Amino acid sequence: MAEHPPPRPKKGAMSYFFAGLWHFAAAISFAVAFGVITRGEPLAWLARPIFAAALMISSSALFFVPHDWAKKGMMKFLHYPLPDWDVLLLGPASHRHWLTHSPLLPIGLWLLAQRYPLLLDHSLPYSLVAIALAVGIGSHLFWDCVGSRRHKIIVVPYWISLGEAASRLYLLAGAAACLLVALRLSL
């Protein structure tokens, strides 16, 4: 019996591969720049596996996983980058939710480290993960700002969708805040 080719995604079914690839490229660029700024070495942070893994999950996720595999179980959460979990948790209409596309998680991690300085001990992975999440979310917000075409970008459900200019400003401010948190944590 002849094998059948794998089914093609339905017309209109989203494949995240190319969008994820762009988000990944932005994250790598941000991490290289961050390494140069903080350590004078482009690969200073990327050479650390924990940093690289947290950076990928927060910026682009496992974008290379085939679309059909990404529909099942926990793989959905590994296929979508952290800021895009709004799609999984709140539905597609809430994509680019103002809370998930914000610097709240990095700021929260920084505040937690301020409250409990022991977390910043270099023997613990906390600072590496927090810095990677801040750089990854910052790069994701930046790429959403520059990579999105003309449509409403930021959604505040049941209230408002920010216009194009306001959304871009919101995303850029969020990206800058994330990078400031990463810089602060790396000191």
C-alpha positions as CSV (number, residue, x, y, z in Angstrom):
1,M,0.0,0.0,0.0
2,A,1.4,3.4,-1.0
3,E,2.1,5.9,1.7
4,H,0.1,9.1,1.7
5,P,1.9,12.4,2.0
6,P,1.4,14.2,5.2
7,P,-1.7,16.4,5.2
8,R,-1.1,20.0,4.3
9,P,-2.3,22.7,6.7
10,K,-5.7,24.0,5.8
11,K,-5.8,27.2,3.8
12,G,-5.6,30.0,6.3
13,A,-4.1,27.8,9.1
14,M,-1.3,29.7,10.7
15,S,2.3,28.4,10.5
16,Y,4.5,30.2,12.9
17,F,7.8,29.1,11.3
18,F,8.7,32.3,9.5
19,A,7.3,34.7,12.2
20,G,9.2,32.6,14.8
21,L,12.3,32.7,12.7
22,W,12.2,36.6,12.6
23,H,11.5,36.7,16.4
24,F,14.4,34.3,16.9
25,A,16.7,36.5,14.8
26,A,15.7,39.6,16.8
27,A,16.4,37.7,20.0
28,I,19.8,36.6,18.9
29,S,20.6,40.1,17.8
30,F,19.5,41.5,21.2
31,A,21.5,38.9,23.1
32,V,24.6,39.6,21.1
33,A,24.2,43.4,21.6
34,F,23.6,42.7,25.3
35,G,26.8,40.7,25.5
36,V,28.8,43.4,23.9
37,I,27.3,46.1,26.2
38,T,27.5,44.2,29.5
39,R,30.6,42.0,29.0
40,G,32.4,43.2,25.9
41,E,31.9,39.8,24.3
42,P,29.1,39.1,21.8
43,L,28.5,35.5,22.9
44,A,29.0,36.1,26.6
45,W,25.4,35.3,27.4
46,L,24.5,33.0,24.5
47,A,27.3,30.6,25.5
48,R,25.3,29.7,28.6
49,P,22.7,27.0,27.8
50,I,20.3,28.1,30.5
51,F,20.3,31.6,29.1
52,A,19.9,30.4,25.5
53,A,16.9,28.1,26.4
54,A,15.1,30.9,28.4
55,L,15.8,33.4,25.6
56,M,14.3,31.1,23.0
57,I,11.2,30.2,25.1
58,S,10.5,33.9,25.8
59,S,11.2,35.3,22.3
60,S,10.4,32.8,19.6
61,A,9.8,29.4,21.3
62,L,10.2,26.2,19.4
63,F,9.0,27.8,16.2
64,F,10.5,25.0,14.0
65,V,8.2,22.4,15.5
66,P,5.7,21.3,12.8
67,H,2.3,22.9,13.1
68,D,0.5,19.6,13.5
69,W,2.7,18.6,16.5
70,A,2.2,22.0,18.1
71,K,-1.5,21.3,18.6
72,K,-1.1,18.7,21.3
73,G,-0.7,19.0,25.1
74,M,2.2,20.9,26.5
75,M,3.8,21.3,23.1
76,K,1.4,24.2,22.5
77,F,3.1,26.1,25.2
78,L,6.5,25.3,23.8
79,H,5.5,26.3,20.3
80,Y,4.2,29.8,21.3
81,P,6.6,32.3,22.7
82,L,5.9,33.5,26.3
83,P,4.2,36.8,25.3
84,D,1.9,34.9,22.9
85,W,0.5,32.6,25.5
86,D,-2.4,35.0,25.5
87,V,-3.6,33.1,22.4
88,L,-3.5,29.8,24.3
89,L,-5.0,31.1,27.6
90,L,-7.5,33.7,26.4
91,G,-8.2,32.7,22.8
92,P,-7.1,34.2,19.4
93,A,-9.1,37.3,19.8
94,S,-6.9,38.3,22.7
95,H,-3.6,38.1,20.7
96,R,-1.2,40.8,21.7
97,H,-3.0,41.3,25.0
98,W,-1.7,44.3,26.8
99,L,-0.6,42.3,29.9
100,T,1.3,39.5,28.0
101,H,2.9,42.0,25.7
102,S,4.3,44.1,28.4
103,P,7.4,44.2,30.7
104,L,5.4,43.0,33.7
105,L,7.1,39.6,34.0
106,P,10.7,41.0,33.8
107,I,9.8,43.8,36.2
108,G,8.2,41.3,38.6
109,L,11.3,39.1,38.5
110,W,13.5,42.1,39.2
111,L,11.3,43.2,42.1
112,L,11.4,39.6,43.5
113,A,15.2,39.7,43.3
114,Q,15.2,43.1,45.1
115,R,13.0,41.6,47.9
116,Y,15.1,38.4,48.1
117,P,18.7,39.2,47.1
118,L,19.8,35.6,47.7
119,L,18.1,34.8,44.3
120,L,20.9,36.8,42.6
121,D,23.6,34.4,44.0
122,H,25.6,33.3,41.0
123,S,25.4,29.7,42.1
124,L,21.6,29.8,41.3
125,P,20.2,30.0,37.8
126,Y,17.7,32.7,38.8
127,S,19.6,35.7,37.4
128,L,20.5,34.0,34.1
129,V,16.8,33.0,33.6
130,A,15.5,36.4,34.6
131,I,18.0,38.2,32.3
132,A,17.2,35.9,29.4
133,L,13.4,36.3,29.9
134,A,13.9,40.1,30.0
135,V,16.0,40.1,26.8
136,G,13.7,37.6,25.1
137,I,10.5,39.4,25.9
138,G,12.1,42.8,25.0
139,S,13.2,41.5,21.6
140,H,9.7,39.9,21.1
141,L,8.0,43.2,21.8
142,F,10.5,45.1,19.6
143,W,9.9,42.7,16.7
144,D,6.1,42.9,17.1
145,C,6.5,46.7,16.9
146,V,8.6,46.8,13.8
147,G,7.5,43.6,12.1
148,S,3.7,44.2,12.4
149,R,1.9,45.7,9.4
150,R,-1.0,48.1,9.6
151,H,-3.5,46.8,12.1
152,K,-4.3,47.3,15.6
153,I,-1.6,45.8,17.6
154,I,-2.3,45.9,21.4
155,V,-5.6,44.6,22.7
156,V,-7.2,45.5,26.0
157,P,-10.2,43.1,25.9
158,Y,-13.7,44.4,26.4
159,W,-12.4,48.0,26.4
160,I,-10.1,49.1,23.6
161,S,-7.7,48.2,20.9
162,L,-4.9,50.7,20.7
163,G,-4.3,52.3,17.3
164,E,-1.2,51.7,15.3
165,A,0.9,54.6,16.7
166,A,-0.1,54.1,20.3
167,S,0.5,50.3,20.0
168,R,4.0,50.9,18.6
169,L,4.9,53.3,21.3
170,Y,3.6,50.9,24.0
171,L,5.6,48.0,22.5
172,L,8.8,50.1,22.2
173,A,8.5,51.4,25.8
174,G,7.9,47.8,26.9
175,A,11.0,46.6,25.0
176,A,13.1,49.4,26.5
177,A,11.8,48.6,30.0
178,C,12.7,44.9,29.6
179,L,16.2,45.7,28.5
180,L,16.7,48.1,31.4
181,V,15.6,45.3,33.7
182,A,18.1,42.9,32.1
183,L,20.8,45.5,32.4
184,R,20.0,46.1,36.1
185,L,20.0,42.3,36.8
186,S,23.3,41.8,35.0
187,L,25.2,44.3,37.3
